[in-house]
Amino acid sequence: MALSAERAELTSVEDQSHVHRGMGMPAHLNERRMARGNLSSAQRVELMRDYLNASSPASGNEALRLLRDAFPDTPLSERVDAMTVMFR
């Protein structure tokens, strides 16, 4: 019994981290995110800008954290490009 309670707790934590990683974004952004492996650098930056506009971060630090969580495989330079328009 203790093992299944532990497994349920882990599942709950996994579910929460799944939402935290950007899966709770609007459907049109989520669909584009799923296909981002086929996107050019400019398209990825545009997608990240859309994500930031939907997320409304309060600071550059928060914007970078959100982008790192939602787009972990995207280069830092692209994440910075995406957020610079917002914080000029």
MDAnalysis code that builds the backbone (N, CA, C; Angstrom):
import MDAnalysis as mda
import numpy as np

u = mda.Universe.empty(264, n_residues=88, atom_resindex=np.repeat(np.arange(88), 3), trajectory=True)
u.add_TopologyAttr("name", ["N", "CA", "C"] * 88)
u.add_TopologyAttr("resid", np.arange(1, 89))
u.add_TopologyAttr("resname", ["MET", "ALA", "LEU", "SER", "ALA", "GLU", "ARG", "ALA", "GLU", "LEU", "THR", "SER", "VAL", "GLU", "ASP", "GLN", "SER", "HIS", "VAL", "HIS", "ARG", "GLY", "MET", "GLY", "MET", "PRO", "ALA", "HIS", "LEU", "ASN", "GLU", "ARG", "ARG", "MET", "ALA", "ARG", "GLY", "ASN", "LEU", "SER", "SER", "ALA", "GLN", "ARG", "VAL", "GLU", "LEU", "MET", "ARG", "ASP", "TYR", "LEU", "ASN", "ALA", "SER", "SER", "PRO", "ALA", "SER", "GLY", "ASN", "GLU", "ALA", "LEU", "ARG", "LEU", "LEU", "ARG", "ASP", "ALA", "PHE", "PRO", "ASP", "THR", "PRO", "LEU", "SER", "GLU", "ARG", "VAL", "ASP", "ALA", "MET", "THR", "VAL", "MET", "PHE", "ARG"])
u.atoms.positions = np.array([
    [0.817, -1.194, 0.000],
    [0.000, 0.000, 0.000],
    [0.862, 1.259, 0.000],
    [1.935, 1.272, 0.757],
    [2.785, 2.458, 0.817],
    [3.376, 2.772, -0.551],
    [3.680, 1.737, -1.314],
    [4.251, 1.950, -2.641],
    [3.260, 2.642, -3.563],
    [1.995, 2.248, -3.537],
    [1.030, 2.905, -4.422],
    [0.755, 4.343, -3.981],
    [0.826, 4.640, -2.708],
    [0.668, 6.022, -2.252],
    [1.842, 6.866, -2.739],
    [3.047, 6.286, -2.671],
    [4.231, 6.993, -3.159],
    [4.133, 7.215, -4.666],
    [3.684, 6.221, -5.400],
    [3.525, 6.336, -6.849],
    [2.493, 7.415, -7.193],
    [1.395, 7.486, -6.436],
    [0.372, 8.507, -6.674],
    [0.949, 9.899, -6.438],
    [1.777, 10.026, -5.394],
    [2.392, 11.319, -5.116],
    [3.339, 11.715, -6.242],
    [4.138, 10.783, -6.741],
    [5.040, 11.074, -7.855],
    [4.262, 11.474, -9.097],
    [3.170, 10.790, -9.368],
    [2.347, 11.126, -10.526],
    [1.815, 12.542, -10.393],
    [1.413, 12.910, -9.193],
    [0.908, 14.256, -8.959],
    [1.990, 15.297, -9.233],
    [3.206, 15.053, -8.769],
    [4.320, 15.968, -9.001],
    [4.643, 16.036, -10.482],
    [4.633, 14.886, -11.169],
    [4.896, 14.881, -12.606],
    [3.843, 15.685, -13.345],
    [2.585, 15.551, -12.947],
    [1.515, 16.310, -13.589],
    [1.735, 17.808, -13.410],
    [2.141, 18.219, -12.227],
    [2.371, 19.633, -11.973],
    [3.536, 20.152, -12.799],
    [4.623, 19.380, -12.909],
    [5.766, 19.849, -13.681],
    [5.429, 19.882, -15.158],
    [4.544, 19.010, -15.609],
    [4.110, 18.993, -17.007],
    [3.424, 20.310, -17.351],
    [2.582, 20.803, -16.467],
    [1.907, 22.082, -16.685],
    [2.924, 23.211, -16.615],
    [3.858, 23.123, -15.675],
    [4.865, 24.164, -15.493],
    [5.754, 24.312, -16.721],
    [5.953, 23.253, -17.471],
    [6.835, 23.294, -18.634],
    [6.167, 23.871, -19.867],
    [5.043, 24.506, -19.716],
    [4.453, 25.201, -20.841],
    [3.317, 24.474, -21.516],
    [2.917, 23.322, -21.001],
    [1.840, 22.589, -21.649],
    [0.494, 23.233, -21.355],
    [0.459, 24.226, -20.467],
    [-0.779, 24.914, -20.180],
    [-0.994, 26.137, -21.064],
    [-0.195, 26.279, -22.108],
    [-0.328, 27.443, -22.982],
    [-1.543, 27.306, -23.888],
    [-1.991, 28.410, -24.491],
    [-3.141, 28.358, -25.398],
    [-2.949, 27.316, -26.500],
    [-4.049, 26.737, -26.948],
    [-3.995, 25.614, -27.890],
    [-3.228, 25.946, -29.159],
    [-3.435, 27.143, -29.729],
    [-2.741, 27.455, -30.980],
    [-1.232, 27.543, -30.776],
    [-0.788, 27.994, -29.606],
    [0.644, 28.033, -29.327],
    [1.172, 26.641, -29.047],
    [0.375, 25.835, -28.354],
    [0.797, 24.481, -28.040],
    [0.970, 23.661, -29.316],
    [0.072, 23.809, -30.288],
    [0.193, 23.085, -31.555],
    [1.468, 23.492, -32.272],
    [1.759, 24.787, -32.293],
    [2.982, 25.255, -32.943],
    [4.205, 24.763, -32.187],
    [4.099, 24.688, -30.871],
    [5.229, 24.217, -30.070],
    [5.542, 22.763, -30.399],
    [4.510, 21.955, -30.585],
    [4.709, 20.543, -30.875],
    [5.429, 20.346, -32.207],
    [5.249, 21.276, -33.132],
    [5.860, 21.157, -34.453],
    [7.145, 21.972, -34.560],
    [7.661, 22.492, -33.460],
    [8.778, 23.427, -33.545],
    [10.067, 22.809, -34.058],
    [10.183, 21.490, -34.064],
    [11.373, 20.858, -34.605],
    [11.563, 21.183, -36.072],
    [10.490, 21.538, -36.756],
    [10.545, 21.864, -38.172],
    [10.611, 23.365, -38.418],
    [10.740, 24.163, -37.380],
    [10.701, 25.616, -37.518],
    [12.098, 26.194, -37.720],
    [12.161, 27.304, -38.445],
    [13.416, 28.042, -38.581],
    [13.664, 28.821, -37.289],
    [14.843, 29.386, -37.170],
    [15.177, 30.186, -35.993],
    [14.203, 31.353, -35.839],
    [13.903, 32.043, -36.940],
    [12.977, 33.184, -36.886],
    [11.584, 32.745, -36.449],
    [11.141, 31.589, -36.900],
    [9.822, 31.082, -36.512],
    [9.803, 30.701, -35.036],
    [10.911, 30.116, -34.533],
    [10.974, 29.771, -33.108],
    [10.928, 31.034, -32.254],
    [11.651, 32.075, -32.683],
    [11.641, 33.345, -31.940],
    [10.230, 33.924, -31.928],
    [9.547, 33.876, -33.062],
    [8.163, 34.371, -33.124],
    [7.258, 33.576, -32.183],
    [7.421, 32.274, -32.151],
    [6.626, 31.428, -31.260],
    [6.892, 31.787, -29.799],
    [8.157, 32.008, -29.461],
    [8.488, 32.377, -28.086],
    [7.924, 33.751, -27.734],
    [7.921, 34.683, -28.678],
    [7.318, 36.005, -28.431],
    [5.821, 35.872, -28.174],
    [5.165, 35.037, -28.968],
    [3.733, 34.790, -28.740],
    [3.507, 34.209, -27.347],
    [4.376, 33.285, -26.956],
    [4.267, 32.658, -25.641],
    [4.439, 33.703, -24.538],
    [5.425, 34.589, -24.692],
    [5.634, 35.632, -23.685],
    [4.463, 36.601, -23.630],
    [3.919, 36.949, -24.780],
    [2.750, 37.839, -24.794],
    [1.577, 37.205, -24.061],
    [1.403, 35.900, -24.206],
    [0.323, 35.189, -23.517],
    [0.616, 35.042, -22.025],
    [1.910, 34.997, -21.660],
    [2.311, 34.779, -20.264],
    [2.434, 36.066, -19.463],
    [2.706, 37.183, -20.123],
    [2.871, 38.496, -19.482],
    [3.853, 38.485, -18.312],
    [5.126, 38.145, -18.549],
    [6.097, 38.166, -17.449],
    [6.340, 39.595, -16.969],
    [6.669, 39.719, -15.695],
    [6.856, 41.036, -15.089],
    [8.272, 41.577, -15.266],
    [9.224, 40.703, -15.588],
    [10.616, 41.141, -15.706],
    [11.341, 40.299, -16.751],
    [12.521, 40.768, -17.118],
    [13.350, 40.003, -18.041],
    [13.769, 38.670, -17.453],
    [14.071, 38.659, -16.162],
    [14.442, 37.401, -15.503],
    [13.309, 36.390, -15.574],
    [12.099, 36.848, -15.297],
    [10.949, 35.947, -15.354],
    [10.713, 35.466, -16.782],
    [10.888, 36.356, -17.755],
    [10.700, 35.976, -19.158],
    [11.682, 34.884, -19.557],
    [12.949, 35.053, -19.189],
    [13.944, 34.027, -19.526],
    [13.643, 32.706, -18.837],
    [13.187, 32.766, -17.591],
    [12.850, 31.533, -16.870],
    [11.689, 30.816, -17.551],
    [10.662, 31.579, -17.920],
    [9.513, 30.985, -18.606],
    [9.938, 30.340, -19.926],
    [10.777, 31.048, -20.674],
    [11.227, 30.510, -21.960],
    [12.106, 29.279, -21.774],
    [12.963, 29.299, -20.765],
    [13.827, 28.136, -20.503],
    [12.981, 26.920, -20.131],
    [11.943, 27.133, -19.343],
    [11.068, 26.027, -18.948],
    [10.242, 25.505, -20.117],
    [9.736, 26.413, -20.947],
    [8.849, 26.019, -22.044],
    [9.606, 25.548, -23.283],
    [10.832, 26.051, -23.472],
    [11.615, 25.743, -24.671],
    [13.035, 25.344, -24.264],
    [13.191, 24.238, -23.558],
    [14.501, 23.889, -22.996],
    [15.583, 23.597, -24.038],
    [15.209, 23.204, -25.234],
    [16.201, 22.854, -26.250],
    [16.534, 24.003, -27.186],
    [15.938, 25.155, -26.963],
    [16.173, 26.318, -27.812],
    [17.410, 27.060, -27.311],
    [18.283, 27.504, -28.220],
    [19.491, 28.226, -27.794],
    [19.165, 29.502, -27.018],
    [20.030, 29.825, -26.076],
    [19.855, 31.025, -25.256],
    [19.745, 32.272, -26.129],
    [20.526, 32.347, -27.192],
    [20.492, 33.539, -28.055],
    [19.097, 33.766, -28.634],
    [18.394, 32.697, -28.983],
    [17.029, 32.832, -29.507],
    [16.066, 33.273, -28.412],
    [16.258, 32.756, -27.199],
    [15.392, 33.166, -26.089],
    [15.580, 34.649, -25.780],
    [16.827, 35.108, -25.817],
    [17.109, 36.527, -25.572],
    [16.489, 37.375, -26.680],
    [16.624, 36.940, -27.937],
    [15.994, 37.667, -29.049],
    [14.489, 37.789, -28.841],
    [13.870, 36.724, -28.380],
    [12.417, 36.714, -28.187],
    [11.984, 37.711, -27.118],
    [12.763, 37.856, -26.072],
    [12.337, 38.722, -24.975],
    [12.762, 40.167, -25.145],
    [13.722, 40.467, -26.016],
    [14.207, 41.846, -26.118],
    [13.137, 42.805, -26.618],
    [12.274, 42.366, -27.497],
    [11.204, 43.236, -27.995],
    [10.293, 43.663, -26.848],
    [10.060, 42.752, -25.932],
    [9.142, 43.010, -24.837],
    [9.710, 43.996, -23.809],
    [11.012, 43.992, -23.625],
    [11.620, 44.778, -22.544],
    [12.555, 45.866, -23.061],
    [12.206, 46.483, -24.172],
    [13.014, 47.612, -24.679],
    [12.636, 48.880, -23.981],
])
